[in-house]
Amino acid sequence: MDRLIYVAMTGAKELMQRQAIGANNLANVNTTGFRADQAVTRALPVFNLNQPTRAYAVTEGVTADFSQGPLQSTGRELDVAVKGPGWLAVQAQDGQEAYTRNGNLFISPTGVLQTADGHPVLGNNGLINLPPLQSVSIGADGTVSGVPQGQPATARVVFDRIKLVNPPEQSLQKGGDGLFRGNNGPAPADARVSLAIGSLEASNVNPVQAMVDMISMARQFETQIKIIQTAQQDSRQAAQILNLSA
């Protein structure tokens, strides 16, 4: 009966991992620019000296769903959304370059342009540092301009340009902080990436589909547990029969 128990056990184990991923997706339904995670699972035969008599469930990895989420208009000048493929380049906590679709931007008290999560936005010359401004705007190409305090409205100055990149999706890996990083180092700026100003990209998680998947996985998990219990009962009954025939 060990074959049946271990096969069902691996199925239950991988379902628990998929449920955790689904729960995290549901928790980020309202997270700006969030990319849903998805587990890649398959049955893997176990080969021995004779014939492959069992197959275990194996998670080969967790990938991201790169489909674009819906754009929501906010009318706020510092809210930007990447139109189509592309990313905003930011500085992660470890000081390395990383990428996000969260365009909910703010100016810190020290004048650094950053995301709502506190990650500094990168420009052509590193961090985008801004002087005290009476107005600020971002262009569709990522150009950051504004009117310094005490200057007339016509004295608009271009300070920097947000680094917009579009590395191959297969080269990106999501970190625990929700930011993506390239496997091949920092990506070059891509002038073809453009922004929708006054808008934010919502999460690409479909809450209805995510709930249906969670219910389906819960039922599959219950089935695996019942199989394990059945195997245990069969084992006990077999032992009893052997004892009677002894």
N, C-alpha and C positions, 0 to 999 in steps of 0.2 A: 504493500500500500504506500510505501515511501514515495514512489514515482508520482502517484496522484496527489499526495500531500504537497510535495515540493513544487510541482507544476502549478497547482492552485495558489500556493504561497507566493510564487513570483508574480503571478497575475494580480493578486491582492496588493502586493508591495508597489507595483508600478501604478496601479489605480490610485493608491493613496498619494503618490507623487503627482499624478495628473490632477487629482482633486485639489491639492495645494496650489498648483499652478492656476487652476480655474478660479479658486477663491481669491488669489492675488489679482487676477484679471478683473473680477467683479468689484474688488475693493478700489480699483483704479478706473472705474467707469467715468468718473468726473475729473480725472487727472488730465490736464491740458497736454496734448501732444503724446499721450501714452501709446505705446505699441504693445499689443497683446502678445503674451508668450504662448507657445504651443510645443507640446512634447512630441518627439518622434519616437514611436514605440513599434516594435515588431517582434515576432516569434523567432527565436534563434534555436535551431536544433543543437543538441549536445551530442557530439560524436565521441565514440569510444572505440575499443578494439574490434567490436562486433558491428552492430547496426545502431543508428541513432534512434533510440527508443523513447526519447522525451524531448520536449521543446519548452524552453523557458521564455517568459516575456522579458524583454530588455528595452530600456529607454536609451536610445542612441545619442540623445542630446535634446536640448531645449533651444528652439529657434524663435525668432520674433516674426510677427505678422507685419509686413511693411506696407500694407495697404493704407491709403490716406483716410484720415478721419474727416468728418464733416467740418466745414468752416463756419464759425459763429461770429457775426459782426458785433463789435463792442463800441466802435467809434472812438476808442482811446488811441492817442497818437503813438504811444509806446507799445501797443499791442501789434504783433506781426505774426503772420502765418506763412509758412513756406508753401508755395503753390506747386503741386506736383512733387517730383523727386527732389531731394536736397535736404540739407541740415544747417543749423546754426552752429558755429564753432564756439565752444566755451572752454574755460579752464576748470578742470576738476580739482577736487581737494588735494590730490597728490601733485598738483602743478602741471599735469599732462593735458594735452589737448583732447577734448572729447566732443561729442555731438548730441544735439537735442532738437526736438521739434517744438519745445515749449517756448513760445515767443512772447510770454507775458513778462515784459521787461520793466525795469525800474532803474533809477539813478540812486546810488548809495549816498549816504551823507558825505563821503569823501569824493564824490563825483565820478565813480566808476559805474559804467553801464553793466547791469547784471540781470540774471533771470530772477523769477520769484523765489527760486530755491537758493539764491545767493551765489550762483556760479557766475563769475565775471565773463562777459561776452568778449570774444577776441575780434580784433580788427586787423588791418593791414600791418600795423606796427605794434602788435601785442594787445594789451588791455586798452580799452577805450576809456580814457580819462577826459572828463568834461569839466570846464570851468563853471562857475555859477551862471545859470541861464534864466532868461525870462520867458523863453519858449524853445522847444526842441521838436524836431521831426525826423522821421526815418523815411528814406525813399524806397521805391520798389526794388532797387538794386542794392539796398543795404546801406546807402550813404547816410551818415548821421550829421545833421546840421542843426544850427540853432542861433539864437540872437543872444549875445552876452548881456548880462545885466547892465543897465545904464546906457545901452546903445539903442539907436532907432531901429524900427522893424525892418528897414532896408539893409541893415548891417548884418545880414545873415552870413554865418561862417560855416564852411564844411570842415568838420573835425576829423573824421575817419570814415571807414566803410566796414560794416560787419562782414566777417569772413563767412562766406556761404560756400558749402562744399557739396559734392555729390559722389562719394566713393561707391564702389560696387557693393551691393547689399550683402553679398556672400562674404565680404571681407570685414563686416561689422560684427561686433560682439557686445551684447548688453552687459553692463556691470551691475553690481548690487545697488548702486546709487541711482539706477535708472538711466544713466548716460550710456551712449554707445561709443566704442573705441575701435579704431581701425587696426587690423592685424599687420598692416604694412606701414605703420607709422602715420604721421600727420598727412592728411589729404590736401592737395592743392586747392586753392580757391577756384570756383567755377562761376564764370560770369553769366552762364545760362540760367542759374538758379535765381528766381525772383520771389518777392514777398508781396503778400496781400496786407496792406496797411489798415489798421483799425479792426483787425479780425484775429481770432485765435482758432487753432485747430483742436477740435475735441478729441477725446480718446477714440480709437478705432475698435474698441470692444463693443460687441453687440450684446447688450444685457440679456435679451430674450434668449438668444442662442446659447449664451454662457450658462444661463439657468437650466435650460434643457439638457446641456451637456453634463452639468453637475448632477442632475437627477438621474440621468442615464448611468453615469459612473458610480453613483451610490448603489443603484440596483445591481450593476455588474459586480461591485465589491461584495454585496450580500450573497450573490451567487457563488463567488469564490469561497467565502467563509462556509457556506452550506456544503460545498464540495469537500472541504477539509473536514468538517464534522461528519459527513457521510463516510469518508475514508477511515476516520477514527472508529466509528461504529462498526464498520465492516471488519476492521482489524480485531476489535474486541470479540466479535462474534466468531471470527475464524479461530481465535485463541481458545474460545470455549469449546468449539467443535473438536479441536485437537486434544484438549484435555479429556473430553468424553471418550475419545477413541483410544486414549493411551491405556 
